[in-house]
């Protein structure tokens, strides 16, 4: 059974991915890509925050600030890569 922190993190990461899709637009496939990238970036950002001891905006054990920055960085990277791929066609 997933912990409440994991469920909260998945909801926040999904909301970030969906909001990014709402702003940038695209197909259902692109929405799934953004949500996946947001989950990965959120998790990596959290672990980087734990590793470096970043304690800004903690929610329980969740390093929300570093996790959100990781998700945003992953979303921008995926958007740039997907945009470069579509313009190369």
VEXNURO-567514 format. One record per residue: residue number from 1; z, x, y of N, C-alpha, C, O in turn; residue in one letter; chain. Coordinates in nm, 4 decimals, decimal comma, always signed. Example, Ala and Ser with C-alpha at 12.3 -4.5 7.8 and 13.67 -1.06 7.14 Angstrom:
BEGIN
<rec 1 <+0,7800 +1,3190 -0,5690> <+0,7800 +1,2300 -0,4500> <+0,7800 +1,3200 -0,3300> <+0,8465 +1,4236 -0,3319> 'A' 'A'>;
<rec 2 <+0,7080 +1,2850 -0,2250> <+0,7140 +1,3670 -0,1060> <+0,7870 +1,2900 +0,0030> <+0,8039 +1,3409 +0,1138> 'S' 'A'>;
***
This chain:
BEGIN
<rec 1 <+0,0000 +0,0847 -0,1179> <+0,0000 +0,0000 +0,0000> <+0,0000 +0,0893 +0,1243> <+0,0809 +0,1814 +0,1355> 'X' 'A'>;
<rec 2 <-0,0914 +0,0612 +0,2173> <-0,0979 +0,1452 +0,3373> <+0,0228 +0,1226 +0,4287> <+0,0789 +0,0134 +0,4366> 'X' 'A'>;
<rec 3 <+0,0591 +0,2290 +0,4957> <+0,1722 +0,2213 +0,5872> <+0,1295 +0,1514 +0,7159> <+0,0104 +0,1462 +0,7469> 'X' 'A'>;
<rec 4 <+0,2260 +0,0974 +0,7914> <+0,1918 +0,0325 +0,9190> <+0,1234 +0,1276 +1,0168> <+0,0375 +0,0848 +1,0939> 'X' 'A'>;
<rec 5 <+0,1596 +0,2548 +1,0148> <+0,0956 +0,3510 +1,1038> <-0,0512 +0,3678 +1,0690> <-0,1356 +0,3762 +1,1582> 'X' 'A'>;
<rec 6 <-0,0827 +0,3728 +0,9402> <-0,2215 +0,3861 +0,8974> <-0,3034 +0,2626 +0,9342> <-0,4184 +0,2747 +0,9764> 'X' 'A'>;
<rec 7 <-0,2455 +0,1454 +0,9186> <-0,3144 +0,0213 +0,9544> <-0,3380 +0,0168 +1,1054> <-0,4474 -0,0181 +1,1499> 'X' 'A'>;
<rec 8 <-0,2362 +0,0519 +1,1844> <-0,2492 +0,0541 +1,3294> <-0,3561 +0,1538 +1,3730> <-0,4354 +0,1243 +1,4624> 'X' 'A'>;
<rec 9 <-0,3589 +0,2706 +1,3112> <-0,4592 +0,3726 +1,3436> <-0,5992 +0,3229 +1,3092> <-0,6925 +0,3442 +1,3867> 'X' 'A'>;
<rec 10 <-0,6156 +0,2578 +1,1955> <-0,7469 +0,2059 +1,1559> <-0,7940 +0,0973 +1,2518> <-0,9124 +0,0905 +1,2849> 'X' 'A'>;
<rec 11 <-0,7018 +0,0124 +1,2965> <-0,7380 -0,0928 +1,3922> <-0,7794 -0,0310 +1,5254> <-0,8810 -0,0703 +1,5828> 'X' 'A'>;
<rec 12 <-0,7022 +0,0646 +1,5748> <-0,7363 +0,1285 +1,7024> <-0,8684 +0,2040 +1,6946> <-0,9506 +0,1955 +1,7858> 'X' 'A'>;
<rec 13 <-0,8887 +0,2773 +1,5867> <-1,0138 +0,3510 +1,5706> <-1,1326 +0,2551 +1,5615> <-1,2383 +0,2818 +1,6187> 'X' 'A'>;
<rec 14 <-1,1158 +0,1448 +1,4905> <-1,2225 +0,0456 +1,4804> <-1,2530 -0,0165 +1,6160> <-1,3693 -0,0376 +1,6501> 'X' 'A'>;
<rec 15 <-1,1495 -0,0456 +1,6930> <-1,1694 -0,1012 +1,8268> <-1,2412 -0,0026 +1,9185> <-1,3272 -0,0421 +1,9972> 'X' 'A'>;
<rec 16 <-1,2064 +0,1254 +1,9085> <-1,2765 +0,2261 +1,9885> <-1,4246 +0,2330 +1,9503> <-1,5108 +0,2386 +2,0380> 'X' 'A'>;
<rec 17 <-1,4540 +0,2325 +1,8216> <-1,5929 +0,2348 +1,7765> <-1,6694 +0,1108 +1,8190> <-1,7849 +0,1203 +1,8606> 'X' 'A'>;
<rec 18 <-1,6060 -0,0059 +1,8089> <-1,6714 -0,1303 +1,8487> <-1,6933 -0,1361 +1,9999> <-1,7971 -0,1837 +2,0459> 'X' 'A'>;
<rec 19 <-1,5963 -0,0882 +2,0765> <-1,6118 -0,0862 +2,2228> <-1,7237 +0,0094 +2,2637> <-1,8009 -0,0200 +2,3550> 'X' 'A'>;
<rec 20 <-1,7321 +0,1228 +2,1962> <-1,8393 +0,2179 +2,2242> <-1,9745 +0,1550 +2,1931> <-2,0699 +0,1720 +2,2690> 'X' 'A'>;
<rec 21 <-1,9831 +0,0830 +2,0826> <-2,1076 +0,0140 +2,0475> <-2,1402 -0,0933 +2,1487> <-2,2570 -0,1123 +2,1826> 'X' 'A'>;
<rec 22 <-2,0402 -0,1641 +2,1979> <-2,0619 -0,2684 +2,2980> <-2,1206 -0,2082 +2,4255> <-2,2087 -0,2672 +2,4879> 'X' 'A'>;
<rec 23 <-2,0711 -0,0902 +2,4638> <-2,1192 -0,0249 +2,5859> <-2,2582 +0,0354 +2,5650> <-2,3451 +0,0203 +2,6510> 'X' 'A'>;
<rec 24 <-2,2804 +0,1027 +2,4534> <-2,4060 +0,1738 +2,4304> <-2,5139 +0,0891 +2,3645> <-2,6327 +0,1179 +2,3783> 'X' 'A'>;
<rec 25 <-2,4735 -0,0141 +2,2936> <-2,5708 -0,1015 +2,2284> <-2,6240 -0,0424 +2,0993> <-2,5908 +0,0700 +2,0618> 'X' 'A'>;
<rec 26 <-2,7071 -0,1204 +2,0322> <-2,7680 -0,0740 +1,9082> <-2,7618 -0,1800 +1,8005> <-2,7207 -0,2936 +1,8240> 'X' 'A'>;
<rec 27 <-2,8032 -0,1401 +1,6830> <-2,8100 -0,2317 +1,5695> <-2,6773 -0,2358 +1,4932> <-2,5810 -0,1675 +1,5282> 'X' 'A'>;
<rec 28 <-2,6756 -0,3170 +1,3893> <-2,5580 -0,3240 +1,3027> <-2,5349 -0,1896 +1,2338> <-2,4208 -0,1478 +1,2143> 'X' 'A'>;
<rec 29 <-2,6419 -0,1236 +1,1980> <-2,6318 +0,0082 +1,1361> <-2,5640 +0,1074 +1,2307> <-2,4810 +0,1879 +1,1884> 'X' 'A'>;
<rec 30 <-2,5999 +0,1008 +1,3580> <-2,5405 +0,1889 +1,4577> <-2,3920 +0,1549 +1,4771> <-2,3104 +0,2448 +1,4971> 'X' 'A'>;
<rec 31 <-2,3567 +0,0265 +1,4714> <-2,2161 -0,0145 +1,4819> <-2,1337 +0,0466 +1,3693> <-2,0249 +0,0991 +1,3930> 'X' 'A'>;
<rec 32 <-2,1849 +0,0399 +1,2476> <-2,1133 +0,0986 +1,1339> <-2,1006 +0,2500 +1,1484> <-1,9978 +0,3074 +1,1124> 'X' 'A'>;
<rec 33 <-2,2035 +0,3143 +1,2005> <-2,1983 +0,4581 +1,2248> <-2,0910 +0,4914 +1,3282> <-2,0157 +0,5872 +1,3106> 'X' 'A'>;
<rec 34 <-2,0837 +0,4137 +1,4347> <-1,9840 +0,4379 +1,5390> <-1,8419 +0,4155 +1,4872> <-1,7515 +0,4926 +1,5192> 'X' 'A'>;
<rec 35 <-1,8223 +0,3123 +1,4088> <-1,6888 +0,2868 +1,3543> <-1,6482 +0,3984 +1,2585> <-1,5339 +0,4440 +1,2609> 'X' 'A'>;
<rec 36 <-1,7411 +0,4422 +1,1749> <-1,7118 +0,5523 +1,0836> <-1,6787 +0,6801 +1,1606> <-1,5824 +0,7493 +1,1276> 'X' 'A'>;
<rec 37 <-1,7577 +0,7114 +1,2624> <-1,7332 +0,8312 +1,3429> <-1,5999 +0,8217 +1,4147> <-1,5294 +0,9218 +1,4279> 'X' 'A'>;
<rec 38 <-1,5649 +0,7040 +1,4606> <-1,4377 +0,6851 +1,5289> <-1,3209 +0,7067 +1,4333> <-1,2211 +0,7678 +1,4715> 'X' 'A'>;
<rec 39 <-1,3313 +0,6582 +1,3110> <-1,2253 +0,6813 +1,2119> <-1,2072 +0,8292 +1,1843> <-1,0950 +0,8798 +1,1829> 'X' 'A'>;
<rec 40 <-1,3182 +0,8984 +1,1623> <-1,3114 +1,0418 +1,1318> <-1,2542 +1,1182 +1,2507> <-1,1648 +1,2013 +1,2341> 'X' 'A'>;
<rec 41 <-1,3050 +1,0906 +1,3700> <-1,2562 +1,1592 +1,4893> <-1,1113 +1,1272 +1,5195> <-1,0364 +1,2141 +1,5641> 'X' 'A'>;
<rec 42 <-1,0711 +1,0036 +1,4957> <-0,9329 +0,9634 +1,5189> <-0,8392 +1,0398 +1,4261> <-0,7350 +1,0896 +1,4686> 'X' 'A'>;
<rec 43 <-0,8771 +1,0485 +1,3001> <-0,7955 +1,1224 +1,2038> <-0,7887 +1,2705 +1,2355> <-0,6811 +1,3303 +1,2318> 'X' 'A'>;
<rec 44 <-0,9028 +1,3300 +1,2666> <-0,9038 +1,4723 +1,3011> <-0,8247 +1,4989 +1,4286> <-0,7508 +1,5969 +1,4375> 'X' 'A'>;
<rec 45 <-0,8404 +1,4115 +1,5267> <-0,7651 +1,4279 +1,6512> <-0,6153 +1,4182 +1,6293> <-0,5382 +1,4931 +1,6893> 'X' 'A'>;
<rec 46 <-0,5740 +1,3260 +1,5434> <-0,4313 +1,3135 +1,5119> <-0,3788 +1,4415 +1,4477> <-0,2739 +1,4927 +1,4868> 'X' 'A'>;
<rec 47 <-0,4521 +1,4929 +1,3491> <-0,4055 +1,6138 +1,2805> <-0,4083 +1,7362 +1,3717> <-0,3232 +1,8243 +1,3593> 'X' 'A'>;
<rec 48 <-0,5033 +1,7426 +1,4616> <-0,5040 +1,8513 +1,5605> <-0,3833 +1,8390 +1,6528> <-0,3223 +1,9394 +1,6895> 'X' 'A'>;
<rec 49 <-0,3490 +1,7154 +1,6902> <-0,2299 +1,6937 +1,7716> <-0,1020 +1,7341 +1,7004> <-0,0113 +1,7899 +1,7621> 'X' 'A'>;
<rec 50 <-0,0944 +1,7066 +1,5717> <+0,0216 +1,7480 +1,4927> <+0,0266 +1,9003 +1,4835> <+0,1324 +1,9605 +1,5016> 'X' 'A'>;
<rec 51 <-0,0875 +1,9621 +1,4555> <-0,0931 +2,1070 +1,4372> <-0,0533 +2,1809 +1,5653> <+0,0217 +2,2784 +1,5603> 'X' 'A'>;
<rec 52 <-0,1036 +2,1344 +1,6794> <-0,0744 +2,2017 +1,8059> <+0,0484 +2,1460 +1,8775> <+0,0847 +2,1951 +1,9844> 'X' 'A'>;
<rec 53 <+0,1111 +2,0466 +1,8217> <+0,2329 +1,9913 +1,8794> <+0,2105 +1,9148 +2,0086> <+0,2944 +1,9201 +2,0985> 'X' 'A'>;
<rec 54 <+0,0999 +1,8442 +2,0196> <+0,0713 +1,7636 +2,1381> <+0,1513 +1,6340 +2,1267> <+0,1273 +1,5534 +2,0368> 'X' 'A'>;
<rec 55 <+0,2453 +1,6144 +2,2171> <+0,3352 +1,4995 +2,2097> <+0,3093 +1,3963 +2,3181> <+0,3974 +1,3154 +2,3474> 'X' 'A'>;
<rec 56 <+0,1935 +1,3965 +2,3773> <+0,1611 +1,2987 +2,4810> <+0,1240 +1,1661 +2,4162> <+0,0393 +1,1615 +2,3270> 'X' 'A'>;
<rec 57 <+0,1861 +1,0607 +2,4602> <+0,1555 +0,9236 +2,4186> <+0,1659 +0,9036 +2,2677> <+0,0699 +0,8611 +2,2033> 'X' 'A'>;
<rec 58 <+0,2820 +0,9343 +2,2122> <+0,3075 +0,9088 +2,0712> <+0,3462 +0,7628 +2,0513> <+0,4166 +0,7039 +2,1333> 'X' 'A'>;
<rec 59 <+0,2995 +0,7065 +1,9421> <+0,3415 +0,5731 +1,8996> <+0,3978 +0,5915 +1,7594> <+0,3230 +0,5941 +1,6617> 'X' 'A'>;
<rec 60 <+0,5277 +0,6042 +1,7498> <+0,5905 +0,6372 +1,6225> <+0,5487 +0,7777 +1,5832> <+0,5701 +0,8732 +1,6579> 'X' 'A'>;
<rec 61 <+0,4889 +0,7895 +1,4656> <+0,4426 +0,9208 +1,4210> <+0,2965 +0,9458 +1,4559> <+0,2442 +1,0539 +1,4289> 'X' 'A'>;
<rec 62 <+0,2309 +0,8484 +1,5150> <+0,0901 +0,8591 +1,5494> <+0,0721 +0,9303 +1,6836> <+0,1280 +0,8876 +1,7846> 'X' 'A'>;
<rec 63 <-0,0048 +1,0373 +1,6845> <-0,0361 +1,1114 +1,8079> <-0,1556 +1,0418 +1,8733> <-0,2703 +1,0820 +1,8538> 'X' 'A'>;
<rec 64 <-0,1273 +0,9378 +1,9505> <-0,2314 +0,8501 +2,0021> <-0,3243 +0,9209 +2,1007> <-0,4453 +0,8988 +2,0972> 'X' 'A'>;
<rec 65 <-0,2707 +1,0046 +2,1875> <-0,3534 +1,0715 +2,2875> <-0,4562 +1,1632 +2,2223> <-0,5756 +1,1523 +2,2501> 'X' 'A'>;
<rec 66 <-0,4115 +1,2521 +2,1372> <-0,5046 +1,3455 +2,0730> <-0,5978 +1,2725 +1,9760> <-0,7134 +1,3117 +1,9602> 'X' 'A'>;
<rec 67 <-0,5490 +1,1683 +1,9120> <-0,6332 +1,0918 +1,8199> <-0,7444 +1,0192 +1,8952> <-0,8591 +1,0174 +1,8507> 'X' 'A'>;
<rec 68 <-0,7104 +0,9596 +2,0089> <-0,8116 +0,8902 +2,0890> <-0,9139 +0,9892 +2,1439> <-1,0333 +0,9596 +2,1462> 'X' 'A'>;
<rec 69 <-0,8685 +1,1058 +2,1880> <-0,9625 +1,2078 +2,2347> <-1,0549 +1,2533 +2,1231> <-1,1739 +1,2751 +2,1459> 'X' 'A'>;
<rec 70 <-1,0011 +1,2677 +2,0029> <-1,0837 +1,3047 +1,8884> <-1,1872 +1,1985 +1,8564> <-1,3022 +1,2303 +1,8259> 'X' 'A'>;
<rec 71 <-1,1469 +1,0724 +1,8633> <-1,2402 +0,9630 +1,8361> <-1,3499 +0,9579 +1,9409> <-1,4670 +0,9397 +1,9076> 'X' 'A'>;
<rec 72 <-1,3130 +0,9738 +2,0665> <-1,4127 +0,9706 +2,1736> <-1,5091 +1,0884 +2,1606> <-1,6297 +1,0723 +2,1794> 'X' 'A'>;
<rec 73 <-1,4569 +1,2055 +2,1288> <-1,5433 +1,3221 +2,1099> <-1,6399 +1,3006 +1,9934> <-1,7576 +1,3354 +2,0031> 'X' 'A'>;
<rec 74 <-1,5911 +1,2439 +1,8845> <-1,6773 +1,2171 +1,7691> <-1,7830 +1,1121 +1,8028> <-1,8982 +1,1238 +1,7608> 'X' 'A'>;
<rec 75 <-1,7442 +1,0102 +1,8782> <-1,8399 +0,9064 +1,9163> <-1,9501 +0,9617 +2,0056> <-2,0676 +0,9299 +1,9869> 'X' 'A'>;
<rec 76 <-1,9129 +1,0434 +2,1013> <-2,0136 +1,1027 +2,1898> <-2,1059 +1,1957 +2,1111> <-2,2269 +1,1970 +2,1335> 'X' 'A'>;
<rec 77 <-2,0487 +1,2735 +2,0189> <-2,1302 +1,3636 +1,9376> <-2,2293 +1,2855 +1,8515> <-2,3464 +1,3225 +1,8426> 'X' 'A'>;
<rec 78 <-2,1834 +1,1785 +1,7886> <-2,2717 +1,0969 +1,7049> <-2,3780 +1,0297 +1,7898> <-2,4939 +1,0220 +1,7491> 'X' 'A'>;
<rec 79 <-2,3404 +0,9813 +1,9064> <-2,4371 +0,9170 +1,9956> <-2,5454 +1,0162 +2,0381> <-2,6638 +0,9827 +2,0386> 'X' 'A'>;
<rec 80 <-2,5044 +1,1389 +2,0739> <-2,6018 +1,2409 +2,1133> <-2,6936 +1,2778 +1,9973> <-2,8144 +1,2925 +2,0159> 'X' 'A'>;
<rec 81 <-2,6371 +1,2926 +1,8788> <-2,7193 +1,3263 +1,7620> <-2,8147 +1,2131 +1,7244> <-2,9301 +1,2381 +1,6897> 'X' 'A'>;
<rec 82 <-2,7676 +1,0905 +1,7311> <-2,8526 +0,9766 +1,6975> <-2,9616 +0,9585 +1,8034> <-3,0747 +0,9223 +1,7709> 'X' 'A'>;
<rec 83 <-2,9279 +0,9835 +1,9287> <-3,0263 +0,9714 +2,0363> <-3,1331 +1,0790 +2,0225> <-3,2513 +1,0516 +2,0428> 'X' 'A'>;
<rec 84 <-3,0929 +1,2008 +1,9882> <-3,1880 +1,3096 +1,9704> <-3,2798 +1,2816 +1,8515> <-3,3977 +1,3168 +1,8542> 'X' 'A'>;
<rec 85 <-3,2262 +1,2191 +1,7482> <-3,3064 +1,1889 +1,6305> <-3,4102 +1,0813 +1,6609> <-3,5243 +1,0904 +1,6155> 'X' 'A'>;
<rec 86 <-3,3708 +0,9789 +1,7381> <-3,4656 +0,8722 +1,7689> <-3,5711 +0,9169 +1,8691> <-3,6839 +0,8676 +1,8666> 'X' 'A'>;
<rec 87 <-3,5355 +1,0099 +1,9572> <-3,6356 +1,0575 +2,0531> <-3,7322 +1,1565 +1,9898> <-3,8411 +1,1784 +2,0429> 'X' 'A'>;
<rec 88 <-3,6945 +1,2172 +1,8770> <-3,7816 +1,3120 +1,8082> <-3,8903 +1,2423 +1,7278> <-3,9897 +1,3049 +1,6911> 'X' 'A'>;
<rec 89 <-3,8728 +1,1144 +1,7004> <-3,9713 +1,0398 +1,6203> <-4,0965 +1,0102 +1,6977> <-4,1887 +0,9484 +1,6447> 'X' 'A'>;
***
